[in-house]
Amino acid sequence: TRVRGSVACLRISASSQIFQDPTAMMQQLLTTSRQLTLGAHKHETDFVELELRTRERLEAARRKISEEIAQAKERLQTSREAIAYFRDAARRLDSHEHAERAKES
C-alpha cells in the first residue's frame, strides 16, 4: 500500500517460536562424536623450556621495576632538595624584607 507517495511498512512480531524434530542425519550428528585426530594425542609443549622462559621474563621484569623504582627515588630526592632550597630562599627573602621594614620604621 502507498500512502501519499511513500510505502507503508507493516511489522508483525510473533511471540511463539516453532520447533521441529531434527532430521535423522542431524540427530546422528548431534548424538555422536568423531575423533578429532588420528592416533594418540601428543602434547608438544616443552614445559621445562616454558618454565625457563617464564623465569627469565620474571627476572627481567623484576630488574626493570627495581631500576624504575630507583629512578623514581632519585627524582623524588631531587624534588625534595629543590623544594627545601626554594623554601630557604623564600625565608631569607621574607626575613630580608622584614629587616628592611624594621629599618624604615
Residue pairs with C-beta under 8 A, 6 or more apart in sequence:
1 7
1 8
2 8
22 30
